[in-house]
């Protein structure tokens, strides 16, 4: 999987902002539940922030799939190719 480094950095910055945590805590392998802030409520905050930052719409099915930094990056990469 060849993911753009700047995309990973953008996702990390977005998660750090959404979860109100230092960016250093957002690793490229981070998953839902790895941080106390990334619980179900934090996950909704992450989804809203991703929609804002990347100007996309995330449906309920997708919300349940985007549970890690790699999954989010993969989704955004595919979204970019189809738009």
Secondary structure as GFF3:
##gff-version 3
##sequence-region A 1 83
A	DSSP	alpha_helix	5	19	.	.	.	ID=ss1
A	DSSP	three_ten_helix	23	25	.	.	.	ID=ss2
A	DSSP	alpha_helix	40	54	.	.	.	ID=ss3
A	DSSP	alpha_helix	60	65	.	.	.	ID=ss4
A	DSSP	alpha_helix	69	82	.	.	.	ID=ss5
###
